[in-house]
Amino acid sequence: MNSIQLNVDIREIYKLNQFINQLIQKEDLNVTLITEEIFVNIVNYSKTDYIKVTGEYSDSILTIEFIDNGIEFNPLLKEDYDFPDTIEDAEIGGLGIYLTKNLADELDYHYVNGENHLKIIKKV
C-alpha cells in the first residue's frame, strides 16, 4: 500500500493527482473528479491538521483511503443533491458528494481514534 501525507492546502491537489496517476499509470477523469472532490471538501470544511491518502491498484481496481483528523463527517449519510429547476435556483454545495457516490464502485466510511476514514473503490 502506497501513501502520501498532504498539507491542508488546496495547492496540494497537484501532488494528490500525481500520486493517483502514478498508481494507475494513466489519467482517468472519473478518478480525478472523485479524488479532487473529496480532497477539496476536506480542505475547505474539515478543520483537519493533516490529510493522509493511501492507495493500491491491482487487477484494474483502485482502492484509495482518505484519512484526516478533522470534524467527524460521513459523506455517505449526506442526502442526495437536489437538482434545481433552473441554473438561477442552483445552490453551492452537495453536488461533489453526489457525484462521488455515483461514480465510485464502492464507498466505506468509519470514524476511529479521532480520524475520518473514507475508502473509495473504483474499477479503472
C-alpha positions as CSV (number, residue, x, y, z in Angstrom):
1,M,0.0,0.0,0.0
2,N,1.4,3.4,-1.0
3,S,0.7,6.5,0.9
4,I,1.2,10.3,0.8
5,Q,0.8,12.9,3.5
6,L,-0.6,16.2,2.2
7,N,-0.8,19.6,3.8
8,V,-4.2,21.1,4.3
9,D,-3.8,23.4,1.3
10,I,-5.7,23.4,-1.9
11,R,-2.5,23.6,-3.9
12,E,-1.6,20.1,-2.7
13,I,-4.2,18.8,-5.2
14,Y,-1.4,18.6,-7.8
15,K,0.5,16.2,-5.5
16,L,-2.6,14.2,-5.0
17,N,-3.3,13.9,-8.7
18,Q,0.3,12.9,-9.4
19,F,0.2,10.2,-6.6
20,I,-3.0,8.7,-8.0
21,N,-1.9,8.8,-11.7
22,Q,1.4,7.1,-10.8
23,L,-0.6,4.3,-9.0
24,I,-2.9,3.6,-12.0
25,Q,-0.2,4.5,-14.7
26,K,-2.7,6.7,-16.5
27,E,-5.1,9.6,-16.2
28,D,-8.8,8.7,-15.5
29,L,-11.2,11.6,-15.4
30,N,-13.7,9.9,-13.1
31,V,-10.9,9.0,-10.6
32,T,-9.6,12.6,-10.8
33,L,-13.1,14.0,-10.2
34,I,-13.7,11.7,-7.2
35,T,-10.4,12.4,-5.5
36,E,-10.4,16.1,-6.2
37,E,-14.0,16.5,-4.8
38,I,-13.1,14.6,-1.6
39,F,-9.8,16.5,-1.1
40,V,-11.4,19.9,-1.7
41,N,-14.2,19.1,0.8
42,I,-11.6,18.0,3.5
43,V,-9.5,21.1,2.9
44,N,-12.5,23.5,3.0
45,Y,-14.7,22.1,5.7
46,S,-13.0,19.5,8.0
47,K,-10.7,21.8,10.1
48,T,-8.1,19.0,10.0
49,D,-4.4,19.2,10.8
50,Y,-3.4,16.7,8.0
51,I,-4.6,14.6,5.2
52,K,-3.2,11.2,4.5
53,V,-4.1,9.3,1.4
54,T,-3.3,5.6,0.9
55,G,-3.7,3.8,-2.4
56,E,-3.4,0.5,-4.0
57,Y,-4.0,-0.6,-7.6
58,S,-4.4,-4.2,-8.7
59,D,-6.3,-6.0,-11.4
60,S,-7.9,-2.8,-12.6
61,I,-9.2,-2.0,-9.2
62,L,-8.1,1.2,-7.4
63,T,-8.6,1.5,-3.7
64,I,-8.0,4.9,-2.1
65,E,-8.4,5.9,1.5
66,F,-8.5,9.4,2.8
67,I,-7.7,9.8,6.4
68,D,-7.9,13.1,8.4
69,N,-8.4,14.2,12.0
70,G,-11.0,16.8,11.2
71,I,-14.6,17.2,12.2
72,E,-16.4,13.8,12.0
73,F,-18.3,13.7,8.8
74,N,-19.8,10.7,7.0
75,P,-20.5,11.7,3.4
76,L,-22.5,8.5,2.9
77,L,-25.2,10.0,5.2
78,K,-25.4,13.2,3.2
79,E,-28.8,13.4,1.3
80,D,-28.6,13.3,-2.4
81,Y,-28.2,16.6,-4.3
82,D,-31.5,18.3,-5.1
83,F,-31.2,19.3,-8.7
84,P,-32.7,22.8,-9.3
85,D,-35.3,23.5,-12.0
86,T,-33.1,26.4,-13.3
87,I,-29.5,27.4,-13.0
88,E,-30.6,30.5,-11.1
89,D,-32.1,28.2,-8.4
90,A,-28.8,26.3,-8.0
91,E,-27.1,26.4,-4.7
92,I,-23.4,25.8,-3.9
93,G,-22.6,22.6,-2.2
94,G,-23.6,18.9,-2.2
95,L,-23.0,18.1,-5.9
96,G,-19.4,16.8,-5.4
97,I,-20.5,14.2,-2.8
98,Y,-23.4,13.2,-5.1
99,L,-21.0,12.7,-8.0
100,T,-18.5,10.8,-5.8
101,K,-21.3,8.5,-4.6
102,N,-22.4,7.8,-8.1
103,L,-19.0,7.5,-9.8
104,A,-17.3,5.2,-7.2
105,D,-18.0,1.5,-7.3
106,E,-17.9,1.3,-3.5
107,L,-17.6,3.7,-0.6
108,D,-16.9,2.9,3.0
109,Y,-16.7,5.4,5.9
110,H,-15.7,4.9,9.5
111,Y,-14.5,7.2,12.3
112,V,-11.8,5.7,14.5
113,N,-9.5,7.2,17.1
114,G,-10.4,10.7,16.2
115,E,-9.9,10.2,12.4
116,N,-12.2,10.1,9.4
117,H,-11.5,7.2,7.1
118,L,-13.2,7.3,3.7
119,K,-12.4,4.3,1.4
120,I,-13.1,4.6,-2.3
121,I,-13.0,1.6,-4.6
122,K,-13.2,2.3,-8.4
123,K,-12.7,0.0,-11.3
124,V,-10.3,1.7,-13.7
